[in-house]
Structure formats: C-alpha cells, structure tokens
C-alpha cells in the first residue's frame, strides 16, 4: 500500500511539473482590458498586415497554433464577436507555452502576459507589455 501511495505521489509530481498553470482570472481580466478596453474595441491593428481580433486580440499565428492543437479550422477573425472562442484561444495558448517544464520554473503572471503578447518566447522580454497590463491589476498582484 505504501508503495502504491509513493507511486501516485511521484506520478502527480511528474504530471504537475509539465502541466501549464492556467492564467489567473485577474490576469485574464487585465489582458482583456489592455487589449480591447474590456471588449469595446474588437478589431485591432487594422493597419498592420496581421491585425488582431476579439476581446483578447487574437492574431493569425496564435490561431494557427490553436487549430493545430485542437484540430479546428478557425481564423483569427472568427474571434471578433466570439468571446468564448477568443478566451479559449488565450487560455490554450498560455496553457501550452507557459509551463514549468518549458520555462524551467513556475510561470509568473508577467511571463504569461509576455507569452500572450510576444509569442512562445515573449516571456523573456515582457517588461514593456507587463507595464501596460499590470496597471489593470489590483496592487497586490502587480509584482507577481
């Protein structure tokens, strides 16, 4: 019985270290506020070659990853008026790239925000974006 419990504990630790940390609600709210003024502006960067869409401002590259992982065929533009899809793309993207195994440590909210803004390695240079996002966080979360 002891051996069984030890095995379960080891498996839990192994799985836990490779599983992503779901972005906290306060971070999702802050990013939504930064990206679309809380859903008021659903089409962003219209002048750029690759505009962003929806409350989380999903870009084509993030949607390509999402479609590959989920076996779907959405376009980033499909997020424009689809809150549920936009949020799922955001969560899935963070879940995939913001893992302890990938970063070498438990991801911080700053690193999660950096990944969302700058792609898979955006966590390495998240300072500017974090400055924008963190202003929407309660004070106790700004240095997390």
C-alpha positions as CSV (number, residue, x, y, z in Angstrom):
1,X,0.0,0.0,0.0
2,X,2.8,2.4,0.9
3,X,4.5,1.7,-2.5
4,X,1.2,2.4,-4.3
5,X,0.9,5.8,-2.5
6,X,4.5,6.7,-3.3
7,X,4.0,5.8,-6.9
8,X,0.8,8.0,-7.1
9,X,2.8,10.9,-5.5
10,X,5.6,10.5,-8.0
11,X,3.2,10.5,-10.9
12,X,1.4,13.5,-9.6
13,X,4.7,15.5,-9.3
14,X,5.8,14.4,-12.8
15,X,2.5,15.5,-14.3
16,X,2.2,18.6,-12.3
17,X,5.7,19.9,-13.4
18,X,4.8,19.6,-17.1
19,X,1.3,20.9,-17.0
20,X,0.7,24.5,-17.6
21,X,-0.6,26.9,-15.0
22,X,-4.0,28.3,-16.1
23,X,-3.8,32.1,-16.1
24,X,-5.5,33.6,-13.0
25,X,-8.8,35.4,-13.5
26,X,-7.1,38.7,-12.5
27,X,-4.6,38.3,-15.4
28,X,-7.3,37.4,-17.9
29,X,-9.3,40.5,-17.0
30,X,-6.2,42.8,-17.1
31,X,-5.2,41.5,-20.5
32,X,-8.7,41.8,-21.9
33,X,-8.8,45.4,-20.6
34,X,-5.4,46.2,-22.1
35,X,-6.1,44.5,-25.5
36,X,-9.6,45.7,-26.2
37,X,-10.7,48.1,-23.5
38,X,-12.8,45.3,-21.9
39,X,-14.3,44.3,-25.2
40,X,-15.1,47.8,-26.6
41,X,-12.6,47.5,-29.5
42,X,-12.7,44.1,-31.1
43,X,-10.7,44.8,-34.2
44,X,-7.2,45.9,-33.5
45,X,-4.1,47.0,-35.5
46,X,-6.2,47.2,-38.7
47,X,-3.4,49.0,-40.5
48,X,-0.9,46.1,-39.9
49,X,-0.5,43.1,-42.2
50,X,-1.7,40.8,-39.4
51,X,-4.5,42.5,-37.4
52,X,-5.8,41.2,-34.2
53,X,-9.4,40.3,-33.3
54,X,-11.7,39.8,-30.3
55,X,-11.5,40.8,-26.7
56,X,-8.1,39.2,-26.3
57,X,-6.8,40.4,-29.7
58,X,-6.1,37.1,-31.2
59,X,-3.6,37.1,-34.2
60,X,-3.3,34.6,-37.0
61,X,-0.2,33.0,-35.6
62,X,-1.9,32.2,-32.3
63,X,-4.9,30.8,-34.2
64,X,-2.6,28.6,-36.3
65,X,-1.2,27.0,-33.1
66,X,-4.7,26.7,-31.6
67,X,-6.1,25.0,-34.7
68,X,-3.2,22.6,-34.7
69,X,-3.7,21.7,-31.1
70,X,-7.4,21.4,-31.2
71,X,-7.9,20.0,-34.7
72,X,-10.1,23.0,-35.7
73,X,-10.0,25.4,-38.7
74,X,-10.8,28.9,-37.3
75,X,-9.4,32.2,-38.4
76,X,-8.3,34.9,-36.0
77,X,-11.2,37.0,-37.4
78,X,-13.6,34.4,-36.0
79,X,-12.8,35.7,-32.5
80,X,-14.1,39.2,-33.3
81,X,-17.6,38.6,-31.8
82,X,-17.0,35.3,-30.2
83,X,-16.0,35.8,-26.6
84,X,-15.9,32.1,-25.8
85,X,-13.5,31.3,-28.7
86,X,-11.3,34.3,-28.0
87,X,-11.0,33.2,-24.4
88,X,-10.3,29.6,-25.3
89,X,-7.5,30.6,-27.7
90,X,-6.0,32.8,-25.0
91,X,-6.2,30.0,-22.3
92,X,-5.0,27.3,-24.6
93,X,-2.0,29.4,-25.8
94,X,-0.9,30.1,-22.3
95,X,-1.5,26.5,-21.2
96,X,0.7,25.3,-24.0
97,X,3.6,27.7,-23.8
98,X,3.6,28.8,-20.1
99,X,4.7,25.5,-18.5
100,X,7.2,24.9,-15.7
101,X,8.9,22.3,-17.9
102,X,9.3,24.8,-20.8
103,X,10.4,27.8,-18.7
104,X,12.4,25.9,-16.1
105,X,10.3,27.4,-13.3
106,X,6.7,28.0,-12.4
107,X,5.5,30.8,-14.8
108,X,4.7,34.1,-13.3
109,X,1.8,36.3,-14.5
110,X,4.3,38.6,-16.1
111,X,5.7,35.7,-18.1
112,X,2.2,34.6,-19.1
113,X,1.4,38.1,-20.3
114,X,4.7,38.2,-22.2
115,X,3.9,34.9,-24.0
116,X,0.5,36.2,-25.0
117,X,1.9,39.4,-26.3
118,X,5.2,38.3,-27.8
119,X,4.7,34.6,-28.7
120,X,6.3,31.5,-27.2
121,X,9.5,33.2,-26.1
122,X,7.8,36.6,-25.2
123,X,8.3,35.8,-21.5
124,X,12.0,36.7,-22.0
125,X,11.2,40.3,-22.8
126,X,7.9,41.1,-21.1
127,X,8.7,44.3,-19.3
128,X,7.0,46.8,-21.6
129,X,3.8,44.8,-22.1
130,X,3.7,43.9,-18.4
131,X,3.9,47.6,-17.6
132,X,0.7,48.1,-19.6
133,X,-1.2,45.1,-18.3
134,X,-0.2,45.4,-14.6
135,X,-1.8,48.8,-14.3
136,X,-5.2,47.0,-14.6
137,X,-4.3,44.5,-11.8
138,X,-5.1,45.1,-8.1
139,X,-1.9,46.4,-6.4
140,X,-1.2,43.1,-4.6
141,X,-0.8,41.3,-7.9
142,X,1.4,43.8,-9.7
143,X,4.7,42.4,-8.7
144,X,3.7,38.7,-9.2
